[in-house]
Amino acid sequence: MFHYDGGLKLTKADLAVDFRRRMPRAFISHAHNDHMARHQYALCTPATSKLYRHRLGERDVFELPYRTPTEWGGLRLTTFPAGHCLGSAMLLAEDGDESLLYTGDFKLAESATSERAELPQATILVLESTYGTPYYRFAPRAELVGQLVDVVQAALTADRTPIIEAYALGKAQEVTKLLTDHGIPVMQPKPVWEISQVYEQCGVALGKVILFEGLPREGHALVVPPGAHRGASLHGVRRKCRIAVTGWALDSNSRRRYGFDHAIPLSDHADFTELLEAVRRVDAREVFCTHGPESFVDELRKRGVNAYRLEVPASRRERLLF
Ligand SMILES: [Zn+2]
């Protein structure tokens, strides 16, 4: 059904999945830079197609809308929402005997700006397991959203400019939507703002957002990409209140290390509890973990799951069973 060749490949269709190097044919689960390249021919959802072409220029794309099975290269391919960012998809590939579900980056909790994840059953599960240690268990989303709104409002009341650092694609739009829903208008620098325009074209309204051109406006929050404080674009902003929004915020050192005033673990990735929930729901015969810690494979095995690291070649997997 699949093999590992520096990444996941669906053997029958010779389809590369989320490769970072250019391939003749590749599925792109979502438009984050660590999941795509300038492929000769790409398969992805319509929204990912827009974002992919926005980021990497006009390219050949075959679109796979959610929940629409398509015969392709001897396989039946179906995408399902992954709840990670706009257009993010899981891929179900069926060859008549076996079925493989590739999750890509995903989360199960609801999102303000992307469809909630759906997990079909499959015999083989390839699981993105970034937060695969018990330490990473996030508080309920509503509580974290409340924290975000509170710190932003407190900063505005204290006459400081709240600067929220969030990935330019996905997190930035979700944070923006959460703030505008709570009556807080948002400014975004051009790279973020342009991606927000693609969201709007795809029918995701983000509320009151304006382009940031160097000077803050009273009562507005600023949503910028990570690391923006090091550039010149924020020189015009006095009395900053820096807020990080990332799952890594659970790591108490990270806030101090990067000089944030606040760090809120609002993540686009499944936490440990959600990863276990995903494994339970898909109920696969074999689970292959990728992107996460080695220990997550052991955690699954302790629970009686046939789990492996994806990166291990098939010939060695047999031996790992014993
Ligand atoms: Zn991602």
py3Dmol code that shows the C-alpha trace and the ligand (Angstrom):
import py3Dmol

protein = """\
ATOM      1  CA  MET A   1       0.000   0.000   0.000  1.00  0.00           C
ATOM      2  CA  PHE A   2       2.801   2.416   0.928  1.00  0.00           C
ATOM      3  CA  HIS A   3       6.528   2.681   1.302  1.00  0.00           C
ATOM      4  CA  TYR A   4       8.937   5.121   2.869  1.00  0.00           C
ATOM      5  CA  ASP A   5      11.270   6.993   0.555  1.00  0.00           C
ATOM      6  CA  GLY A   6      12.372  10.038   2.517  1.00  0.00           C
ATOM      7  CA  GLY A   7       8.645  10.501   3.099  1.00  0.00           C
ATOM      8  CA  LEU A   8       5.370   8.618   2.707  1.00  0.00           C
ATOM      9  CA  LYS A   9       4.634   7.294  -0.781  1.00  0.00           C
ATOM     10  CA  LEU A  10       1.458   5.561  -1.903  1.00  0.00           C
ATOM     11  CA  THR A  11       3.014   2.764  -3.920  1.00  0.00           C
ATOM     12  CA  LYS A  12       0.368   1.940  -6.522  1.00  0.00           C
ATOM     13  CA  ALA A  13      -0.132   5.551  -7.621  1.00  0.00           C
ATOM     14  CA  ASP A  14       3.509   6.542  -6.997  1.00  0.00           C
ATOM     15  CA  LEU A  15       2.050   9.492  -5.105  1.00  0.00           C
ATOM     16  CA  ALA A  16       4.303  11.361  -2.687  1.00  0.00           C
ATOM     17  CA  VAL A  17       2.535  12.673   0.412  1.00  0.00           C
ATOM     18  CA  ASP A  18       3.562  16.024   1.932  1.00  0.00           C
ATOM     19  CA  PHE A  19       7.072  16.028   0.472  1.00  0.00           C
ATOM     20  CA  ARG A  20       9.271  19.070   0.975  1.00  0.00           C
ATOM     21  CA  ARG A  21      11.208  18.342  -2.220  1.00  0.00           C
ATOM     22  CA  ARG A  22       9.806  18.738  -5.715  1.00  0.00           C
ATOM     23  CA  MET A  23       8.053  15.584  -6.943  1.00  0.00           C
ATOM     24  CA  PRO A  24       6.289  14.616 -10.195  1.00  0.00           C
ATOM     25  CA  ARG A  25       3.038  13.896  -8.266  1.00  0.00           C
ATOM     26  CA  ALA A  26       2.361  14.864  -4.671  1.00  0.00           C
ATOM     27  CA  PHE A  27      -0.544  15.206  -2.285  1.00  0.00           C
ATOM     28  CA  ILE A  28      -0.380  18.367  -0.143  1.00  0.00           C
ATOM     29  CA  SER A  29      -2.315  18.064   3.124  1.00  0.00           C
ATOM     30  CA  HIS A  30      -2.165  21.814   3.841  1.00  0.00           C
ATOM     31  CA  ALA A  31      -0.242  24.880   2.750  1.00  0.00           C
ATOM     32  CA  HIS A  32       2.352  25.144   5.530  1.00  0.00           C
ATOM     33  CA  ASN A  33       5.847  25.378   4.103  1.00  0.00           C
ATOM     34  CA  ASP A  34       7.075  22.207   5.780  1.00  0.00           C
ATOM     35  CA  HIS A  35       4.449  20.178   3.903  1.00  0.00           C
ATOM     36  CA  MET A  36       4.898  21.316   0.318  1.00  0.00           C
ATOM     37  CA  ALA A  37       7.264  22.121  -2.539  1.00  0.00           C
ATOM     38  CA  ARG A  38       6.928  23.370  -6.112  1.00  0.00           C
ATOM     39  CA  HIS A  39       5.646  20.034  -7.372  1.00  0.00           C
ATOM     40  CA  GLN A  40       5.122  19.233 -11.019  1.00  0.00           C
ATOM     41  CA  TYR A  41       1.582  18.146 -10.259  1.00  0.00           C
ATOM     42  CA  ALA A  42      -0.133  18.518  -6.899  1.00  0.00           C
ATOM     43  CA  LEU A  43      -3.317  17.074  -5.436  1.00  0.00           C
ATOM     44  CA  CYS A  44      -5.030  18.992  -2.632  1.00  0.00           C
ATOM     45  CA  THR A  45      -8.302  20.525  -1.491  1.00  0.00           C
ATOM     46  CA  PRO A  46      -9.590  23.641  -3.312  1.00  0.00           C
ATOM     47  CA  ALA A  47      -8.705  25.958  -0.399  1.00  0.00           C
ATOM     48  CA  THR A  48      -5.198  24.493  -0.063  1.00  0.00           C
ATOM     49  CA  SER A  49      -4.851  24.922  -3.825  1.00  0.00           C
ATOM     50  CA  LYS A  50      -5.510  28.678  -3.467  1.00  0.00           C
ATOM     51  CA  LEU A  51      -3.098  29.015  -0.552  1.00  0.00           C
ATOM     52  CA  TYR A  52      -0.414  26.854  -2.251  1.00  0.00           C
ATOM     53  CA  ARG A  53      -0.566  28.968  -5.412  1.00  0.00           C
ATOM     54  CA  HIS A  54      -0.609  32.163  -3.360  1.00  0.00           C
ATOM     55  CA  ARG A  55       2.611  31.064  -1.647  1.00  0.00           C
ATOM     56  CA  LEU A  56       4.471  29.345  -4.505  1.00  0.00           C
ATOM     57  CA  GLY A  57       2.963  30.800  -7.683  1.00  0.00           C
ATOM     58  CA  GLU A  58       0.678  29.341 -10.379  1.00  0.00           C
ATOM     59  CA  ARG A  59       1.053  25.570 -10.550  1.00  0.00           C
ATOM     60  CA  ASP A  60      -0.722  22.471 -11.860  1.00  0.00           C
ATOM     61  CA  VAL A  61      -3.215  21.258  -9.287  1.00  0.00           C
ATOM     62  CA  PHE A  62      -5.865  18.563  -9.220  1.00  0.00           C
ATOM     63  CA  GLU A  63      -8.456  19.451  -6.602  1.00  0.00           C
ATOM     64  CA  LEU A  64      -9.914  16.955  -4.156  1.00  0.00           C
ATOM     65  CA  PRO A  65     -12.883  18.540  -2.334  1.00  0.00           C
ATOM     66  CA  TYR A  66     -13.722  17.075   1.087  1.00  0.00           C
ATOM     67  CA  ARG A  67     -15.735  13.827   1.195  1.00  0.00           C
ATOM     68  CA  THR A  68     -15.658  13.323  -2.593  1.00  0.00           C
ATOM     69  CA  PRO A  69     -14.074   9.967  -3.546  1.00  0.00           C
ATOM     70  CA  THR A  70     -11.945  10.196  -6.704  1.00  0.00           C
ATOM     71  CA  GLU A  71     -10.369   7.316  -8.640  1.00  0.00           C
ATOM     72  CA  TRP A  72      -6.754   8.274  -9.223  1.00  0.00           C
ATOM     73  CA  GLY A  73      -3.708   6.168 -10.156  1.00  0.00           C
ATOM     74  CA  GLY A  74      -5.436   2.910  -9.241  1.00  0.00           C
ATOM     75  CA  LEU A  75      -6.531   4.218  -5.852  1.00  0.00           C
ATOM     76  CA  ARG A  76      -9.707   5.740  -4.521  1.00  0.00           C
ATOM     77  CA  LEU A  77      -8.724   8.998  -2.807  1.00  0.00           C
ATOM     78  CA  THR A  78     -10.965  10.939  -0.415  1.00  0.00           C
ATOM     79  CA  THR A  79     -10.088  13.990   1.673  1.00  0.00           C
ATOM     80  CA  PHE A  80     -11.603  14.840   5.052  1.00  0.00           C
ATOM     81  CA  PRO A  81     -11.229  18.012   7.138  1.00  0.00           C
ATOM     82  CA  ALA A  82      -8.216  17.953   9.494  1.00  0.00           C
ATOM     83  CA  GLY A  83      -9.160  20.998  11.631  1.00  0.00           C
ATOM     84  CA  HIS A  84      -5.621  22.412  11.419  1.00  0.00           C
ATOM     85  CA  CYS A  85      -5.917  25.427   9.092  1.00  0.00           C
ATOM     86  CA  LEU A  86      -8.121  26.415   6.164  1.00  0.00           C
ATOM     87  CA  GLY A  87      -8.154  23.613   3.572  1.00  0.00           C
ATOM     88  CA  SER A  88      -6.195  21.189   5.760  1.00  0.00           C
ATOM     89  CA  ALA A  89      -7.062  17.615   4.918  1.00  0.00           C
ATOM     90  CA  MET A  90      -6.633  14.037   5.925  1.00  0.00           C
ATOM     91  CA  LEU A  91      -6.252  11.658   3.000  1.00  0.00           C
ATOM     92  CA  LEU A  92      -7.997   8.294   2.831  1.00  0.00           C
ATOM     93  CA  ALA A  93      -6.507   6.033   0.136  1.00  0.00           C
ATOM     94  CA  GLU A  94      -8.203   2.710  -0.710  1.00  0.00           C
ATOM     95  CA  ASP A  95      -6.917   0.074  -3.115  1.00  0.00           C
ATOM     96  CA  GLY A  96      -9.743  -2.472  -2.804  1.00  0.00           C
ATOM     97  CA  ASP A  97      -7.973  -4.535  -0.124  1.00  0.00           C
ATOM     98  CA  GLU A  98      -6.454  -2.053   2.247  1.00  0.00           C
ATOM     99  CA  SER A  99      -7.294   1.478   3.336  1.00  0.00           C
ATOM    100  CA  LEU A 100      -4.792   4.000   4.602  1.00  0.00           C
ATOM    101  CA  LEU A 101      -5.624   7.203   6.460  1.00  0.00           C
ATOM    102  CA  TYR A 102      -2.942   9.880   6.521  1.00  0.00           C
ATOM    103  CA  THR A 103      -3.836  12.563   9.070  1.00  0.00           C
ATOM    104  CA  GLY A 104      -1.345  15.292   8.154  1.00  0.00           C
ATOM    105  CA  ASP A 105      -1.264  18.011  10.825  1.00  0.00           C
ATOM    106  CA  PHE A 106      -4.613  17.917  12.596  1.00  0.00           C
ATOM    107  CA  LYS A 107      -6.521  18.688  15.745  1.00  0.00           C
ATOM    108  CA  LEU A 108      -9.894  17.401  16.931  1.00  0.00           C
ATOM    109  CA  ALA A 109     -11.083  20.485  18.848  1.00  0.00           C
ATOM    110  CA  GLU A 110     -13.190  23.015  16.979  1.00  0.00           C
ATOM    111  CA  SER A 111     -11.632  25.953  15.181  1.00  0.00           C
ATOM    112  CA  ALA A 112     -12.991  29.413  14.420  1.00  0.00           C
ATOM    113  CA  THR A 113     -11.671  29.323  10.856  1.00  0.00           C
ATOM    114  CA  SER A 114     -11.474  25.720   9.623  1.00  0.00           C
ATOM    115  CA  GLU A 115     -13.854  22.784   9.466  1.00  0.00           C
ATOM    116  CA  ARG A 116     -13.730  20.394  12.388  1.00  0.00           C
ATOM    117  CA  ALA A 117     -11.703  17.202  11.825  1.00  0.00           C
ATOM    118  CA  GLU A 118     -13.422  14.013  10.663  1.00  0.00           C
ATOM    119  CA  LEU A 119     -11.739  10.658  11.100  1.00  0.00           C
ATOM    120  CA  PRO A 120     -12.907   7.783   8.906  1.00  0.00           C
ATOM    121  CA  GLN A 121     -11.897   4.239   9.815  1.00  0.00           C
ATOM    122  CA  ALA A 122      -8.955   2.627   7.981  1.00  0.00           C
ATOM    123  CA  THR A 123      -6.770  -0.476   8.261  1.00  0.00           C
ATOM    124  CA  ILE A 124      -3.551   1.568   8.304  1.00  0.00           C
ATOM    125  CA  LEU A 125      -3.203   4.911  10.098  1.00  0.00           C
ATOM    126  CA  VAL A 126      -0.336   7.325   9.491  1.00  0.00           C
ATOM    127  CA  LEU A 127      -0.508   9.731  12.397  1.00  0.00           C
ATOM    128  CA  GLU A 128       1.119  13.119  12.852  1.00  0.00           C
ATOM    129  CA  SER A 129       2.063  12.985  16.536  1.00  0.00           C
ATOM    130  CA  THR A 130       3.838  16.282  17.322  1.00  0.00           C
ATOM    131  CA  TYR A 131       2.551  16.498  20.922  1.00  0.00           C
ATOM    132  CA  GLY A 132       2.901  12.807  21.684  1.00  0.00           C
ATOM    133  CA  THR A 133       3.962  13.087  25.322  1.00  0.00           C
ATOM    134  CA  PRO A 134       1.551  13.117  28.294  1.00  0.00           C
ATOM    135  CA  TYR A 135       2.970  16.530  29.271  1.00  0.00           C
ATOM    136  CA  TYR A 136       1.123  18.095  26.331  1.00  0.00           C
ATOM    137  CA  ARG A 137      -2.489  18.110  27.420  1.00  0.00           C
ATOM    138  CA  PHE A 138      -4.197  21.388  26.628  1.00  0.00           C
ATOM    139  CA  ALA A 139      -6.922  23.020  28.708  1.00  0.00           C
ATOM    140  CA  PRO A 140     -10.391  23.214  27.082  1.00  0.00           C
ATOM    141  CA  ARG A 141     -10.300  25.509  24.076  1.00  0.00           C
ATOM    142  CA  ALA A 142     -12.971  27.895  25.393  1.00  0.00           C
ATOM    143  CA  GLU A 143     -10.828  28.504  28.489  1.00  0.00           C
ATOM    144  CA  LEU A 144      -7.747  29.317  26.375  1.00  0.00           C
ATOM    145  CA  VAL A 145      -9.745  31.629  24.108  1.00  0.00           C
ATOM    146  CA  GLY A 146     -10.979  33.395  27.275  1.00  0.00           C
ATOM    147  CA  GLN A 147      -7.358  33.844  28.432  1.00  0.00           C
ATOM    148  CA  LEU A 148      -6.372  35.313  25.069  1.00  0.00           C
ATOM    149  CA  VAL A 149      -9.226  37.812  25.019  1.00  0.00           C
ATOM    150  CA  ASP A 150      -8.549  38.773  28.661  1.00  0.00           C
ATOM    151  CA  VAL A 151      -4.838  39.530  28.174  1.00  0.00           C
ATOM    152  CA  VAL A 152      -5.510  41.486  24.977  1.00  0.00           C
ATOM    153  CA  GLN A 153      -8.247  43.527  26.644  1.00  0.00           C
ATOM    154  CA  ALA A 154      -6.083  44.155  29.723  1.00  0.00           C
ATOM    155  CA  ALA A 155      -3.241  45.430  27.507  1.00  0.00           C
ATOM    156  CA  LEU A 156      -5.570  47.804  25.655  1.00  0.00           C
ATOM    157  CA  THR A 157      -6.979  49.101  28.949  1.00  0.00           C
ATOM    158  CA  ALA A 158      -3.417  49.748  30.177  1.00  0.00           C
ATOM    159  CA  ASP A 159      -2.742  51.729  26.985  1.00  0.00           C
ATOM    160  CA  ARG A 160      -0.330  49.146  25.624  1.00  0.00           C
ATOM    161  CA  THR A 161      -0.406  47.639  22.118  1.00  0.00           C
ATOM    162  CA  PRO A 162      -1.141  43.901  22.218  1.00  0.00           C
ATOM    163  CA  ILE A 163       1.119  42.159  19.690  1.00  0.00           C
ATOM    164  CA  ILE A 164       0.117  38.567  19.138  1.00  0.00           C
ATOM    165  CA  GLU A 165       2.700  36.373  17.428  1.00  0.00           C
ATOM    166  CA  ALA A 166       1.049  33.584  15.457  1.00  0.00           C
ATOM    167  CA  TYR A 167       1.900  31.604  12.310  1.00  0.00           C
ATOM    168  CA  ALA A 168       1.051  33.680   9.252  1.00  0.00           C
ATOM    169  CA  LEU A 169      -1.181  30.972   7.791  1.00  0.00           C
ATOM    170  CA  GLY A 170      -3.834  29.503  10.037  1.00  0.00           C
ATOM    171  CA  LYS A 171      -3.105  30.592  13.584  1.00  0.00           C
ATOM    172  CA  ALA A 172      -2.994  34.297  12.662  1.00  0.00           C
ATOM    173  CA  GLN A 173      -6.422  34.110  10.997  1.00  0.00           C
ATOM    174  CA  GLU A 174      -7.932  32.124  13.841  1.00  0.00           C
ATOM    175  CA  VAL A 175      -6.603  34.531  16.485  1.00  0.00           C
ATOM    176  CA  THR A 176      -7.900  37.434  14.387  1.00  0.00           C
ATOM    177  CA  LYS A 177     -11.366  35.925  14.109  1.00  0.00           C
ATOM    178  CA  LEU A 178     -11.482  35.177  17.856  1.00  0.00           C
ATOM    179  CA  LEU A 179     -10.553  38.787  18.670  1.00  0.00           C
ATOM    180  CA  THR A 180     -12.889  40.445  16.177  1.00  0.00           C
ATOM    181  CA  ASP A 181     -15.719  38.205  17.431  1.00  0.00           C
ATOM    182  CA  HIS A 182     -15.054  39.759  20.853  1.00  0.00           C
ATOM    183  CA  GLY A 183     -15.222  43.293  19.464  1.00  0.00           C
ATOM    184  CA  ILE A 184     -11.457  43.865  19.207  1.00  0.00           C
ATOM    185  CA  PRO A 185     -10.392  45.126  15.748  1.00  0.00           C
ATOM    186  CA  VAL A 186      -7.144  43.729  14.352  1.00  0.00           C
ATOM    187  CA  MET A 187      -4.249  45.043  12.276  1.00  0.00           C
ATOM    188  CA  GLN A 188      -2.067  42.668  10.259  1.00  0.00           C
ATOM    189  CA  PRO A 189       1.185  43.303   8.370  1.00  0.00           C
ATOM    190  CA  LYS A 190       1.109  42.563   4.639  1.00  0.00           C
ATOM    191  CA  PRO A 191       2.259  38.890   4.589  1.00  0.00           C
ATOM    192  CA  VAL A 192      -0.471  37.945   7.072  1.00  0.00           C
ATOM    193  CA  TRP A 193      -3.047  40.281   5.573  1.00  0.00           C
ATOM    194  CA  GLU A 194      -2.596  38.784   2.086  1.00  0.00           C
ATOM    195  CA  ILE A 195      -3.240  35.282   3.406  1.00  0.00           C
ATOM    196  CA  SER A 196      -6.295  36.635   5.215  1.00  0.00           C
ATOM    197  CA  GLN A 197      -7.565  37.873   1.842  1.00  0.00           C
ATOM    198  CA  VAL A 198      -7.379  34.281   0.548  1.00  0.00           C
ATOM    199  CA  TYR A 199      -9.391  33.168   3.589  1.00  0.00           C
ATOM    200  CA  GLU A 200     -11.999  35.819   2.756  1.00  0.00           C
ATOM    201  CA  GLN A 201     -12.099  34.655  -0.894  1.00  0.00           C
ATOM    202  CA  CYS A 202     -12.777  31.146   0.412  1.00  0.00           C
ATOM    203  CA  GLY A 203     -15.757  32.446   2.386  1.00  0.00           C
ATOM    204  CA  VAL A 204     -14.124  32.700   5.834  1.00  0.00           C
ATOM    205  CA  ALA A 205     -15.038  36.175   7.119  1.00  0.00           C
ATOM    206  CA  LEU A 206     -12.496  37.430   9.654  1.00  0.00           C
ATOM    207  CA  GLY A 207     -14.298  40.566  10.839  1.00  0.00           C
ATOM    208  CA  LYS A 208     -12.766  44.010  11.208  1.00  0.00           C
ATOM    209  CA  VAL A 209      -9.180  43.664   9.934  1.00  0.00           C
ATOM    210  CA  ILE A 210      -6.996  46.390   8.474  1.00  0.00           C
ATOM    211  CA  LEU A 211      -3.546  46.436   6.946  1.00  0.00           C
ATOM    212  CA  PHE A 212      -0.796  47.480   9.373  1.00  0.00           C
ATOM    213  CA  GLU A 213       1.511  50.056   7.812  1.00  0.00           C
ATOM    214  CA  GLY A 214       3.863  50.826  10.676  1.00  0.00           C
ATOM    215  CA  LEU A 215       1.796  52.765  13.187  1.00  0.00           C
ATOM    216  CA  PRO A 216      -0.648  51.232  15.668  1.00  0.00           C
ATOM    217  CA  ARG A 217      -4.197  52.472  16.022  1.00  0.00           C
ATOM    218  CA  GLU A 218      -5.962  52.990  19.300  1.00  0.00           C
ATOM    219  CA  GLY A 219      -8.008  50.018  20.470  1.00  0.00           C
ATOM    220  CA  HIS A 220      -6.528  47.621  17.865  1.00  0.00           C
ATOM    221  CA  ALA A 221      -4.582  44.416  18.427  1.00  0.00           C
ATOM    222  CA  LEU A 222      -1.699  43.575  16.123  1.00  0.00           C
ATOM    223  CA  VAL A 223      -1.369  40.004  14.816  1.00  0.00           C
ATOM    224  CA  VAL A 224       2.111  39.348  13.421  1.00  0.00           C
ATOM    225  CA  PRO A 225       4.174  36.307  12.375  1.00  0.00           C
ATOM    226  CA  PRO A 226       6.587  34.760  14.926  1.00  0.00           C
ATOM    227  CA  GLY A 227       9.836  36.702  15.188  1.00  0.00           C
ATOM    228  CA  ALA A 228       8.350  39.930  13.768  1.00  0.00           C
ATOM    229  CA  HIS A 229       9.585  41.906  16.787  1.00  0.00           C
ATOM    230  CA  ARG A 230      13.146  41.434  15.530  1.00  0.00           C
ATOM    231  CA  GLY A 231      12.391  43.209  12.247  1.00  0.00           C
ATOM    232  CA  ALA A 232      11.993  46.909  11.569  1.00  0.00           C
ATOM    233  CA  SER A 233       8.238  46.771  10.997  1.00  0.00           C
ATOM    234  CA  LEU A 234       7.343  47.229  14.690  1.00  0.00           C
ATOM    235  CA  HIS A 235       9.702  50.154  15.383  1.00  0.00           C
ATOM    236  CA  GLY A 236       6.788  52.559  15.388  1.00  0.00           C
ATOM    237  CA  VAL A 237       5.019  50.693  18.171  1.00  0.00           C
ATOM    238  CA  ARG A 238       5.630  51.885  21.741  1.00  0.00           C
ATOM    239  CA  ARG A 239       4.488  50.135  24.941  1.00  0.00           C
ATOM    240  CA  LYS A 240       4.236  46.668  23.476  1.00  0.00           C
ATOM    241  CA  CYS A 241       2.573  43.717  25.167  1.00  0.00           C
ATOM    242  CA  ARG A 242       3.951  40.573  23.484  1.00  0.00           C
ATOM    243  CA  ILE A 243       1.717  37.524  23.443  1.00  0.00           C
ATOM    244  CA  ALA A 244       2.687  34.106  22.043  1.00  0.00           C
ATOM    245  CA  VAL A 245      -0.049  31.740  20.908  1.00  0.00           C
ATOM    246  CA  THR A 246       1.361  28.250  20.480  1.00  0.00           C
ATOM    247  CA  GLY A 247       1.158  24.783  21.967  1.00  0.00           C
ATOM    248  CA  TRP A 248       4.775  25.163  23.069  1.00  0.00           C
ATOM    249  CA  ALA A 249       3.543  27.750  25.590  1.00  0.00           C
ATOM    250  CA  LEU A 250       2.976  24.839  27.981  1.00  0.00           C
ATOM    251  CA  ASP A 251       6.746  24.696  28.247  1.00  0.00           C
ATOM    252  CA  SER A 252       7.158  27.317  31.016  1.00  0.00           C
ATOM    253  CA  ASN A 253      10.685  28.205  29.885  1.00  0.00           C
ATOM    254  CA  SER A 254       9.589  29.259  26.434  1.00  0.00           C
ATOM    255  CA  ARG A 255       7.759  32.391  27.605  1.00  0.00           C
ATOM    256  CA  ARG A 256      10.760  33.717  29.485  1.00  0.00           C
ATOM    257  CA  ARG A 257      13.287  32.573  26.902  1.00  0.00           C
ATOM    258  CA  TYR A 258      11.657  34.548  24.111  1.00  0.00           C
ATOM    259  CA  GLY A 259      10.678  37.535  26.230  1.00  0.00           C
ATOM    260  CA  PHE A 260       6.911  37.248  25.938  1.00  0.00           C
ATOM    261  CA  ASP A 261       4.610  38.914  28.441  1.00  0.00           C
ATOM    262  CA  HIS A 262       2.082  36.104  27.980  1.00  0.00           C
ATOM    263  CA  ALA A 263       2.086  32.703  26.266  1.00  0.00           C
ATOM    264  CA  ILE A 264      -1.169  30.885  25.589  1.00  0.00           C
ATOM    265  CA  PRO A 265      -1.186  27.222  24.540  1.00  0.00           C
ATOM    266  CA  LEU A 266      -3.868  27.558  21.889  1.00  0.00           C
ATOM    267  CA  SER A 267      -2.661  25.010  19.363  1.00  0.00           C
ATOM    268  CA  ASP A 268      -3.481  23.858  15.832  1.00  0.00           C
ATOM    269  CA  HIS A 269      -2.201  20.370  16.663  1.00  0.00           C
ATOM    270  CA  ALA A 270      -3.789  17.498  18.545  1.00  0.00           C
ATOM    271  CA  ASP A 271      -2.550  17.187  22.123  1.00  0.00           C
ATOM    272  CA  PHE A 272      -1.694  13.856  23.764  1.00  0.00           C
ATOM    273  CA  THR A 273      -5.318  13.125  24.689  1.00  0.00           C
ATOM    274  CA  GLU A 274      -6.557  13.875  21.161  1.00  0.00           C
ATOM    275  CA  LEU A 275      -3.856  11.698  19.603  1.00  0.00           C
ATOM    276  CA  LEU A 276      -5.037   8.735  21.672  1.00  0.00           C
ATOM    277  CA  GLU A 277      -8.631   9.583  20.765  1.00  0.00           C
ATOM    278  CA  ALA A 278      -7.727   9.627  17.048  1.00  0.00           C
ATOM    279  CA  VAL A 279      -6.078   6.206  17.303  1.00  0.00           C
ATOM    280  CA  ARG A 280      -9.150   4.837  19.071  1.00  0.00           C
ATOM    281  CA  ARG A 281     -11.571   6.247  16.499  1.00  0.00           C
ATOM    282  CA  VAL A 282      -9.720   5.101  13.368  1.00  0.00           C
ATOM    283  CA  ASP A 283      -9.255   1.650  14.919  1.00  0.00           C
ATOM    284  CA  ALA A 284      -6.498   0.660  12.473  1.00  0.00           C
ATOM    285  CA  ARG A 285      -4.621  -2.632  12.409  1.00  0.00           C
ATOM    286  CA  GLU A 286      -1.309  -0.764  12.276  1.00  0.00           C
ATOM    287  CA  VAL A 287      -0.413   2.791  13.268  1.00  0.00           C
ATOM    288  CA  PHE A 288       2.634   4.603  11.887  1.00  0.00           C
ATOM    289  CA  CYS A 289       3.694   7.727  13.775  1.00  0.00           C
ATOM    290  CA  THR A 290       5.476  10.653  12.223  1.00  0.00           C
ATOM    291  CA  HIS A 291       6.819  14.045  13.390  1.00  0.00           C
ATOM    292  CA  GLY A 292       6.398  13.129  17.059  1.00  0.00           C
ATOM    293  CA  PRO A 293       8.611  11.808  19.847  1.00  0.00           C
ATOM    294  CA  GLU A 294       9.850   8.219  19.713  1.00  0.00           C
ATOM    295  CA  SER A 295       8.198   7.609  23.098  1.00  0.00           C
ATOM    296  CA  PHE A 296       4.694   7.986  21.622  1.00  0.00           C
ATOM    297  CA  VAL A 297       5.164   4.710  19.733  1.00  0.00           C
ATOM    298  CA  ASP A 298       5.921   3.040  23.082  1.00  0.00           C
ATOM    299  CA  GLU A 299       2.878   4.726  24.659  1.00  0.00           C
ATOM    300  CA  LEU A 300       0.683   3.202  21.955  1.00  0.00           C
ATOM    301  CA  ARG A 301       2.292  -0.229  22.265  1.00  0.00           C
ATOM    302  CA  LYS A 302       1.663  -0.171  26.023  1.00  0.00           C
ATOM    303  CA  ARG A 303      -1.989   0.261  25.106  1.00  0.00           C
ATOM    304  CA  GLY A 304      -1.911  -2.770  22.814  1.00  0.00           C
ATOM    305  CA  VAL A 305      -1.677  -0.866  19.509  1.00  0.00           C
ATOM    306  CA  ASN A 306       0.581  -2.166  16.709  1.00  0.00           C
ATOM    307  CA  ALA A 307       2.532   1.064  16.457  1.00  0.00           C
ATOM    308  CA  TYR A 308       5.715   1.937  14.584  1.00  0.00           C
ATOM    309  CA  ARG A 309       7.669   4.939  13.520  1.00  0.00           C
ATOM    310  CA  LEU A 310       6.892   5.730   9.893  1.00  0.00           C
ATOM    311  CA  GLU A 311      10.535   6.382   9.138  1.00  0.00           C
ATOM    312  CA  VAL A 312      11.521   2.747   9.818  1.00  0.00           C
ATOM    313  CA  PRO A 313      11.846   0.697   6.594  1.00  0.00           C
ATOM    314  CA  ALA A 314       9.470  -2.290   6.285  1.00  0.00           C
ATOM    315  CA  SER A 315      12.283  -4.864   6.536  1.00  0.00           C
ATOM    316  CA  ARG A 316      13.151  -3.700  10.056  1.00  0.00           C
ATOM    317  CA  ARG A 317       9.548  -3.420  11.233  1.00  0.00           C
ATOM    318  CA  GLU A 318       9.134  -7.207  11.357  1.00  0.00           C
ATOM    319  CA  ARG A 319      11.922  -7.420  13.896  1.00  0.00           C
ATOM    320  CA  LEU A 320      10.441  -4.606  15.991  1.00  0.00           C
ATOM    321  CA  LEU A 321       7.352  -6.683  16.577  1.00  0.00           C
ATOM    322  CA  PHE A 322       9.261  -8.932  18.946  1.00  0.00           C
TER     323      PHE A 322
END
"""
ligand_1 = """\
1
ZN
Zn 0.878 22.596 9.673
"""
view = py3Dmol.view(width=600, height=400)
view.addModel(protein, "pdb")
view.setStyle({"model": 0}, {"cartoon": {"style": "trace"}})
view.addModel(ligand_1, "xyz")
view.setStyle({"model": 1}, {"stick": {}})
view.zoomTo()
view.show()
